[in-house]
Every structure is written in C-alpha cells, then in structure tokens.
C-alpha cells in the first residue's frame, strides 16, 4: 500500500488544498500519484558502509 503525500501528487503545483488538509495529505480525495516520480520501496537492503577487510 503506497502512502499519499502532497510532494508526489500529480496535482501538487495547482493544488488549493496543499496546506489546508489536516492530515498532511494522507487521505486527500483528490490525490493522484505523479507517474513521472519513481516509487522507492520502503525497505531497501542496507548497503555496505565502507567496511574494509
């Protein structure tokens, strides 16, 4: 389940509700994900942090 955020909404530039939605846009009825923004999985595998052997 993908979370809703104003910053990834297709309407973000022209939205009149951007700062008025009480829950920060989490349940905005007008939300539509911007397909040009690549979705990043929430749990990415940790990469090696410069460990030297």
Secondary structure, DSSP 8 states (H G I E B T S, - for coil): -----GGGBTTTTT-SSTTT-TTTTTT-TT--B-TTS----SS------S---
